[in-house]
C-alpha cells in the first residue's frame, strides 16, 4: 500500500491528481477469490427432475360417502353417527342404489383424526371392501412446514 503525506507548510506543495488504485485492486481480488470458490459449488449439483406439486380440490358429488373417524373412534356417515356394524349394509345399499340409477359407484372419502387408532379406520376400510366399493380416498390437510 502506498500513501503520500504532505505537510501544509511546504511551499512547493503540488496537488495530487493520481488515483490510488490499491483499495480497488484489493476489493477486486477478494471478489475474484469468492467467485472462484462459489462457482464450482453451484455447478456441481446432481440434476433432478422435481415433481409438479399441485393441490387438487376434492370434487364433492352427491353420491360420495364421507366417513369421519374421531379420536374416540366414533364413526360418522356424512356427519351422522353410525355404528361400525351398520357400515357394511349401508355401503351395500349405497352401491345398489347407484347401480339402479345407472350412475357411477360411490366413492368413500375417509377423514381420520390423527390421534385415532388405525384399527378404527381399518374397520371402515374392511367394510368398504366387503361391500365391493372400489374407490376409497383419504382426506388430509396439507402439512404445515412451521410445525
Order of alpha helices (4+ residues) and beta strands (2+ residues): alpha-beta-beta-beta-alpha-beta-alpha-beta
